[in-house]
Amino acid sequence: MPLVYGRAVGLDCAALRRRMVGVLAGTGAVADEAVLCAMGRVPRERFVPRFWAVDDELGMGGPDHPFEWQPGEGPWGDRANELVYDADRALGIAALGASPWAGWASSVSAPNVVGHMLELLRLAPGQRVLEVGTGSGYNAALLSELVGPAGAVTSIELEPDLAAAAAEHLEAVGCRNVEVVVGDGYAGAPGHGPFDRVVVTAGCPDVSPQWLRQMAPDGLCLVPLQHGGWHPVTALRPSGRGALGRAESPARFLPLRGSGERQLPWAHPGPVGHHGPLSASPLPRAVAVALLRPTPAGHDWARWDLGFLLALEDSRAVSVLALAEDRSLAEVAASGREVIASGEQAAALRDRLVEVAELWLALGCPRMQDYAMSFAPTSPPGRPTARAGTTRDAPSDMPGAQGSPRGTWTVHRTDYDQALWLEEAA
Ligand SMILES: C[S@@+](CC[C@H](N)C(=O)[O-])C[C@H]1O[C@@H](n2cnc3c(N)ncnc32)[C@H](O)[C@@H]1O
């Protein structure tokens, strides 16, 4: 039985919604009909009665000064509606500090990211889902549509004000099968499981043992898992005392806060700038060609693929394709043809970046999806963070990883050791 929503902001939003769904389908960002259908039905504007965004087209706001928008019929309401239905735009909904200039505590992810993650979840009517990070409640409403009245969604939000607003929005649009819980989602939702699906919508330094414990045996958990300075969306299935997994796609999320905050295996997860004069050296031609090769949906995924290996090889990885140490930085330029570096360690970092690029070529330019991975509980559990880091070719007794001819990498997290290896093509 389709949900009947109350009055949206008018026909304009319905038309914009159709246009957004057309863009998502046309660009290949989302192919699943059920997901597209749900996104065509849930009124996104009802979940963001006000938000902050920079509008380059109308010249409103700037990187440090986002503009406050209110969808609807008031001043700038039409333009706000358009921004709400921009398939590629995330919207800030809660500031970390007193002002939105300080960074975001919460944002609604861009529709292309939301839709892609829903597609990866392979939801079916009647399933029970745990969402960590309710935010606006928009994704919870989509989950609710996809599992239908026979299914149930439990959504946890750390910030009580956001949780209360999201519950109101969900109620207002007629979602009856979502329970919003205020709490620290790293502990999961004791007493609410077992869940067929767990989906986390914040960037996580580690996998929570509780998410795996609260899952049904054939369940699926989707986590934006910290990897260098970004969060590949990682699909996990419980296995033994841990999980088996695979990175599915590149992403960047706001960081998880609360009890799941951890010291990271990488030294500089945040943005790092250049200090002092820049020097440049060309990347090997074959690497530049591989980086510039168009991918089927026009994504620049090869950069992320090389960045994935870089974060396994070097704990100084920062951003996607950069290494940083102290006040020195080396990064692959946007052109994909050269490495730009600055600071005292410029030459050493630049050479190391080129070395990893050459290794990537020698390995056959693996994609992030080509690595199999397993997660085994650390010993002792919740090991002190001083041992965090990444190693290569460490002896591994992880299931499936033994004897992988192209080596095994281990990311030493706090709750789990993550082993990764490249599977041989059949
Ligand atoms: C990217 S936003 C989520 C967007 C949301 N799914 C939506 O559809 O609007 C991430 C959210 O995770 C919340 N969060 C951060 N740490 C959390 C934790 N430990 N437990 C629960 N929620 C958390 C933040 O407050 C924020 O609202």
The ligand as a Tripos MOL2 file, in Angstrom:
@<TRIPOS>MOLECULE
LIG
   27    29     1     0     0
SMALL
NO_CHARGES

@<TRIPOS>ATOM
      1 C1         25.7370   12.2990    7.4050 C.3       1 LIG1
      2 S1         24.6940   12.5010    8.7900 S.3       1 LIG1
      3 C2         23.4050   11.3410    8.4910 C.3       1 LIG1
      4 C3         22.4150   11.7150    7.4590 C.3       1 LIG1
      5 C4         21.0890   10.9870    7.6180 C.3       1 LIG1
      6 N1         21.1870    9.5680    7.4230 N.3       1 LIG1
      7 C5         20.0290   11.5990    6.7510 C.2       1 LIG1
      8 O1         19.3710   10.9060    5.9670 O.co2     1 LIG1
      9 O2         19.8120   12.8170    6.9040 O.co2     1 LIG1
     10 C6         25.5300   11.6640   10.1100 C.3       1 LIG1
     11 C7         24.7350   11.6660   11.3940 C.3       1 LIG1
     12 O3         25.3480   10.7650   12.3080 O.3       1 LIG1
     13 C8         25.1450   11.2880   13.6070 C.3       1 LIG1
     14 N2         26.1070   10.5980   14.5050 N.ar      1 LIG1
     15 C9         27.4200   10.8340   14.6730 C.ar      1 LIG1
     16 N3         27.9340    9.9660   15.5770 N.ar      1 LIG1
     17 C10        26.9130    9.1680   15.9790 C.ar      1 LIG1
     18 C11        26.8060    8.0850   16.8870 C.ar      1 LIG1
     19 N4         27.8600    7.6330   17.5710 N.pl3     1 LIG1
     20 N5         25.5970    7.5090   17.0510 N.ar      1 LIG1
     21 C12        24.5020    7.9520   16.3690 C.ar      1 LIG1
     22 N6         24.5430    8.9800   15.5050 N.ar      1 LIG1
     23 C13        25.7320    9.5780   15.2920 C.ar      1 LIG1
     24 C14        25.3830   12.7680   13.4260 C.3       1 LIG1
     25 O4         24.8370   13.5370   14.4990 O.3       1 LIG1
     26 C15        24.6840   13.0090   12.1000 C.3       1 LIG1
     27 O5         23.3530   13.3810   12.2830 O.3       1 LIG1
@<TRIPOS>BOND
     1     1     2 1
     2     2     3 1
     3     2    10 1
     4     3     4 1
     5     4     5 1
     6     5     6 1
     7     5     7 1
     8     7     8 2
     9     7     9 1
    10    10    11 1
    11    11    12 1
    12    11    26 1
    13    12    13 1
    14    13    14 1
    15    13    24 1
    16    14    15 ar
    17    14    23 ar
    18    15    16 ar
    19    16    17 ar
    20    17    18 ar
    21    17    23 ar
    22    18    19 1
    23    18    20 ar
    24    20    21 ar
    25    21    22 ar
    26    22    23 ar
    27    24    25 1
    28    24    26 1
    29    26    27 1
@<TRIPOS>SUBSTRUCTURE
     1 LIG1         1 GROUP 0 **** ****
